[in-house]
Amino acid sequence: VTDQSTSMPAPSSSATAGPASSGAGASRFKGAGNYVALIPFHAYVGLFLVLPTLIVTFGAFQTSDGQFTLDNLRAMFTTDVFIDSFAKSIQLGVITALIGAVFGALLAWAVVRGDPNGLLRQFVIAASGVLAQFGGVMLAFAFLATFGFNGLVTLFVKNSLGMKDLDVSWIYSMAGLTVVYSYFQIPLMLIVFLPSLDGLRQEWYDASASLGGGSWSFWRHVGGPILAPSFLGALLLLFTNAFSAYATAQALISQGCVLVTQQIACQMQSEVVIGQENVGKALALGMIVIVSAVMAVYALIQRRASRWVK
Amino acid sequence: MSFTGELGAAAPEGGALVARPKGAGKGNRAPASQRAVRIAVLFVVLGYLIVPLFAMLEFSTRGDVDPVTKQATRSLQSYAAIFDHPNLIDGIVTSLQIAALTVIGMLILLVPTMVWTVVRVPRMRRVVEFLCLLPLAIPAIVIVVGIAPIYRFMGQHLGAFGASALTLAFIDIILVLPYSYRAIDSSLRSIDTATLADAARSLGAGWPRTIFQVIVPNIRGGILSASVLAIALVLGEYTISSLLSFNTVQVVILLLGKRDAFVSVAVSLLALVFAFVLLFAISRFAPGADRRTERTAEEPA
């Protein structure tokens, strides 16, 4: 980009300074040049994002030597472990999205009610940013330090409450994943939902109150309906977030291929059955289809949400 | 297609922080019952978020059991032990190098492109925005599957650099696009970029000068936020490095955790705190934050 935009000779461009001074024909000619400056960006995204996506998409329909086949997709739809991994990922996504959305929205409400320039608000937002977006493997260690074999809570229950034979294996199961995933879903909900709550105007509270409405009727008739699209959209976003996550699950359950993301990793790393080299790509394509569908609904809801909450 | 609105908030600096409502202190008028609910929510939900972090601190500061009193002691030996693991130090250094490359590459790729779309080709703004937010719709694990052949090619044909972990910066730039885009975009929207560019150009400045000496200084806040988000993302990145077999800090932490969980928890906590300090600092001190607050306040109700 830099090359394109900087290599333009200064004298000639200063001769046509400002869009107002250039005629229609000249601007059409310059128009082409303007687009040239965007080529490096598009080329880069094309090479490192679009091309990999295309490789996955076409690879899902190919044998290892490039012949067209539907066997990869057939394997995805008929093999129990693959169906099971999709089911578990979707289940985890739905449950933690609901938990995250409800508690995250409550937390956002509690934070919004405070001083908008206060330390609490800035502290919670910065912490949420870290936990929601950059935690990954580290969050798994946080929970091992809490509920693991030698974890803080485990030792407390064992030593202080006297339950010597406490079973800590749940943290390595779906239940454990649910607890740990909620830990990054709640902060994500806070970050996503806070601006919508900020959009609720004081005038609306006042209008509701002046008509005799209490807190309940405000949320029932004004706040709720206005926030509903944002809440629903956030719910979908949280689902795709959990559905796509890999690092935390892998750090917690390193053996076995439980979730679909782990299953894809297993397909990449292990010696796969002859003739199934590209099944991993089929699974990846399955993920793309699910996430894109959810994001498309999200975009529709978003358009409606932005009508009131700006 | 616009899944942009709420995602904007995903960039801490560009989103939630910016929109500070004018109804300051409206909580003061709240009835006592509401205040009680608020305190309860803060206590329960924040408690859930804080306990594991506190557990990390407690876990990583455990010392040996005192032979005389049989009491557990506190020590920083797990933190000191970080330096006993050369592969961990290597991982940290590698990740920091990738972070530096990612920041530089992201800024070179994004800043001129975004300024250019605002000033010269506004109709392309939606396209660039769409491409920048696209990584949110394509899971990292899917990108790895598709990019593995490209990396195999780079490793075979681009010499020592093509096979080094530093090439991860290429993907990390893609992963950070949504966050960086929103941060820089909110800065660009807070100034009248087009007028500024016209003014500079009418005074005889060429495009390089217009972008780097006139516009860039005015979007420092957004550039700073974008850079901080990139650093935080790279330091926390695991999926792609592990599946492409590069030993970044997260990969080493997880490997090490199987033998010495205490050191891994110590490093994890340090990394989380480091990321938090960065994000908290930009939210409080990023230049330009005040200006955007004004803009928000001017918006018609």
Chai-1 contact restraints between the chains, C-beta under 6 A:
chainA,res_idxA,chainB,res_idxB,connection_type,confidence,min_distance_angstrom,max_distance_angstrom,comment,restraint_id
A,V1,B,P112,contact,1.0,0.0,6.0,A-B,restraint_1
A,V1,B,T113,contact,1.0,0.0,6.0,A-B,restraint_2
A,T2,B,I108,contact,1.0,0.0,6.0,A-B,restraint_3
A,T2,B,P112,contact,1.0,0.0,6.0,A-B,restraint_4
A,S5,B,P112,contact,1.0,0.0,6.0,A-B,restraint_5
A,S5,B,W116,contact,1.0,0.0,6.0,A-B,restraint_6
A,S5,B,W207,contact,1.0,0.0,6.0,A-B,restraint_7
A,T6,B,P208,contact,1.0,0.0,6.0,A-B,restraint_8
A,M8,B,W207,contact,1.0,0.0,6.0,A-B,restraint_9
A,A10,B,G206,contact,1.0,0.0,6.0,A-B,restraint_10
A,S14,B,G204,contact,1.0,0.0,6.0,A-B,restraint_11
A,A17,B,R201,contact,1.0,0.0,6.0,A-B,restraint_12
A,A17,B,S202,contact,1.0,0.0,6.0,A-B,restraint_13
A,G18,B,D198,contact,1.0,0.0,6.0,A-B,restraint_14
A,G18,B,S202,contact,1.0,0.0,6.0,A-B,restraint_15
A,N34,B,R120,contact,1.0,0.0,6.0,A-B,restraint_16
A,N34,B,V121,contact,1.0,0.0,6.0,A-B,restraint_17
A,A37,B,W116,contact,1.0,0.0,6.0,A-B,restraint_18
A,F41,B,L109,contact,1.0,0.0,6.0,A-B,restraint_19
A,F41,B,T113,contact,1.0,0.0,6.0,A-B,restraint_20
A,Y44,B,L109,contact,1.0,0.0,6.0,A-B,restraint_21
A,V45,B,L131,contact,1.0,0.0,6.0,A-B,restraint_22
A,F48,B,F170,contact,1.0,0.0,6.0,A-B,restraint_23
A,F48,B,I174,contact,1.0,0.0,6.0,A-B,restraint_24
A,L49,B,I174,contact,1.0,0.0,6.0,A-B,restraint_25
A,P52,B,I143,contact,1.0,0.0,6.0,A-B,restraint_26
A,P52,B,G146,contact,1.0,0.0,6.0,A-B,restraint_27
A,P52,B,I147,contact,1.0,0.0,6.0,A-B,restraint_28
A,T53,B,I138,contact,1.0,0.0,6.0,A-B,restraint_29
A,T53,B,G146,contact,1.0,0.0,6.0,A-B,restraint_30
A,I55,B,G146,contact,1.0,0.0,6.0,A-B,restraint_31
A,V56,B,V142,contact,1.0,0.0,6.0,A-B,restraint_32
A,V56,B,V145,contact,1.0,0.0,6.0,A-B,restraint_33
A,V56,B,G146,contact,1.0,0.0,6.0,A-B,restraint_34
A,F103,B,V45,contact,1.0,0.0,6.0,A-B,restraint_35
A,L106,B,V41,contact,1.0,0.0,6.0,A-B,restraint_36
A,L107,B,V45,contact,1.0,0.0,6.0,A-B,restraint_37
A,A110,B,R38,contact,1.0,0.0,6.0,A-B,restraint_38
A,A110,B,V41,contact,1.0,0.0,6.0,A-B,restraint_39
A,A110,B,L42,contact,1.0,0.0,6.0,A-B,restraint_40
A,R113,B,G27,contact,1.0,0.0,6.0,A-B,restraint_41
A,R113,B,R38,contact,1.0,0.0,6.0,A-B,restraint_42
A,G114,B,G27,contact,1.0,0.0,6.0,A-B,restraint_43
A,P116,B,R20,contact,1.0,0.0,6.0,A-B,restraint_44
A,P116,B,P21,contact,1.0,0.0,6.0,A-B,restraint_45
A,P116,B,A24,contact,1.0,0.0,6.0,A-B,restraint_46
A,Q122,B,S283,contact,1.0,0.0,6.0,A-B,restraint_47
A,I125,B,P12,contact,1.0,0.0,6.0,A-B,restraint_48
A,I125,B,A16,contact,1.0,0.0,6.0,A-B,restraint_49
A,I125,B,L17,contact,1.0,0.0,6.0,A-B,restraint_50
A,A126,B,F276,contact,1.0,0.0,6.0,A-B,restraint_51
A,A126,B,L279,contact,1.0,0.0,6.0,A-B,restraint_52
A,A126,B,F280,contact,1.0,0.0,6.0,A-B,restraint_53
A,A126,B,S283,contact,1.0,0.0,6.0,A-B,restraint_54
A,A127,B,F276,contact,1.0,0.0,6.0,A-B,restraint_55
A,G129,B,P12,contact,1.0,0.0,6.0,A-B,restraint_56
A,G129,B,L279,contact,1.0,0.0,6.0,A-B,restraint_57
A,V130,B,L272,contact,1.0,0.0,6.0,A-B,restraint_58
A,V130,B,A275,contact,1.0,0.0,6.0,A-B,restraint_59
A,V130,B,F276,contact,1.0,0.0,6.0,A-B,restraint_60
A,V130,B,L279,contact,1.0,0.0,6.0,A-B,restraint_61
A,F134,B,A232,contact,1.0,0.0,6.0,A-B,restraint_62
A,F134,B,L233,contact,1.0,0.0,6.0,A-B,restraint_63
A,F134,B,G236,contact,1.0,0.0,6.0,A-B,restraint_64
A,F134,B,A275,contact,1.0,0.0,6.0,A-B,restraint_65
A,G136,B,G236,contact,1.0,0.0,6.0,A-B,restraint_66
A,G136,B,Y238,contact,1.0,0.0,6.0,A-B,restraint_67
A,V137,B,Y238,contact,1.0,0.0,6.0,A-B,restraint_68
A,V137,B,Q250,contact,1.0,0.0,6.0,A-B,restraint_69
A,V137,B,L254,contact,1.0,0.0,6.0,A-B,restraint_70
A,M138,B,S268,contact,1.0,0.0,6.0,A-B,restraint_71
A,M138,B,L272,contact,1.0,0.0,6.0,A-B,restraint_72
A,F141,B,S264,contact,1.0,0.0,6.0,A-B,restraint_73
A,F141,B,V265,contact,1.0,0.0,6.0,A-B,restraint_74
A,F141,B,S268,contact,1.0,0.0,6.0,A-B,restraint_75
A,A142,B,P52,contact,1.0,0.0,6.0,A-B,restraint_76
A,A142,B,M56,contact,1.0,0.0,6.0,A-B,restraint_77
A,F143,B,P52,contact,1.0,0.0,6.0,A-B,restraint_78
A,A145,B,A55,contact,1.0,0.0,6.0,A-B,restraint_79
A,A145,B,M56,contact,1.0,0.0,6.0,A-B,restraint_80
A,A145,B,F59,contact,1.0,0.0,6.0,A-B,restraint_81
A,A145,B,V265,contact,1.0,0.0,6.0,A-B,restraint_82
A,T146,B,P52,contact,1.0,0.0,6.0,A-B,restraint_83
A,T146,B,A55,contact,1.0,0.0,6.0,A-B,restraint_84
A,L152,B,A55,contact,1.0,0.0,6.0,A-B,restraint_85
A,L152,B,E58,contact,1.0,0.0,6.0,A-B,restraint_86
A,I191,B,A9,contact,1.0,0.0,6.0,A-B,restraint_87
A,I191,B,A10,contact,1.0,0.0,6.0,A-B,restraint_88
A,I191,B,A16,contact,1.0,0.0,6.0,A-B,restraint_89
A,V192,B,E6,contact,1.0,0.0,6.0,A-B,restraint_90
A,V192,B,A9,contact,1.0,0.0,6.0,A-B,restraint_91
A,L194,B,A16,contact,1.0,0.0,6.0,A-B,restraint_92
A,P195,B,A9,contact,1.0,0.0,6.0,A-B,restraint_93
A,P195,B,G15,contact,1.0,0.0,6.0,A-B,restraint_94
A,P195,B,A16,contact,1.0,0.0,6.0,A-B,restraint_95
A,P195,B,A19,contact,1.0,0.0,6.0,A-B,restraint_96
A,D198,B,A19,contact,1.0,0.0,6.0,A-B,restraint_97
A,D198,B,P21,contact,1.0,0.0,6.0,A-B,restraint_98
A,R201,B,A301,contact,1.0,0.0,6.0,A-B,restraint_99
A,Q202,B,G23,contact,1.0,0.0,6.0,A-B,restraint_100
A,Q202,B,K26,contact,1.0,0.0,6.0,A-B,restraint_101
A,G233,B,E6,contact,1.0,0.0,6.0,A-B,restraint_102
A,S244,B,P139,contact,1.0,0.0,6.0,A-B,restraint_103
A,Y246,B,I141,contact,1.0,0.0,6.0,A-B,restraint_104
A,Y246,B,T239,contact,1.0,0.0,6.0,A-B,restraint_105
A,A247,B,Y238,contact,1.0,0.0,6.0,A-B,restraint_106
A,A247,B,T239,contact,1.0,0.0,6.0,A-B,restraint_107
A,A251,B,L254,contact,1.0,0.0,6.0,A-B,restraint_108
A,T261,B,I141,contact,1.0,0.0,6.0,A-B,restraint_109
A,I264,B,I141,contact,1.0,0.0,6.0,A-B,restraint_110
A,A265,B,L243,contact,1.0,0.0,6.0,A-B,restraint_111
A,M268,B,L243,contact,1.0,0.0,6.0,A-B,restraint_112
A,G280,B,V145,contact,1.0,0.0,6.0,A-B,restraint_113
A,K281,B,V145,contact,1.0,0.0,6.0,A-B,restraint_114
A,A284,B,V142,contact,1.0,0.0,6.0,A-B,restraint_115
A,A284,B,V145,contact,1.0,0.0,6.0,A-B,restraint_116
A,M287,B,P139,contact,1.0,0.0,6.0,A-B,restraint_117
A,M287,B,V142,contact,1.0,0.0,6.0,A-B,restraint_118
A,I288,B,V142,contact,1.0,0.0,6.0,A-B,restraint_119
A,V291,B,A137,contact,1.0,0.0,6.0,A-B,restraint_120
A,S292,B,A137,contact,1.0,0.0,6.0,A-B,restraint_121
A,M295,B,F3,contact,1.0,0.0,6.0,A-B,restraint_122
A,M295,B,A137,contact,1.0,0.0,6.0,A-B,restraint_123
A,Y298,B,F3,contact,1.0,0.0,6.0,A-B,restraint_124
A,A299,B,M1,contact,1.0,0.0,6.0,A-B,restraint_125
A,A299,B,S2,contact,1.0,0.0,6.0,A-B,restraint_126
A,A299,B,F3,contact,1.0,0.0,6.0,A-B,restraint_127
A,Q302,B,F3,contact,1.0,0.0,6.0,A-B,restraint_128
A,Q302,B,G5,contact,1.0,0.0,6.0,A-B,restraint_129
A,S306,B,G5,contact,1.0,0.0,6.0,A-B,restraint_130
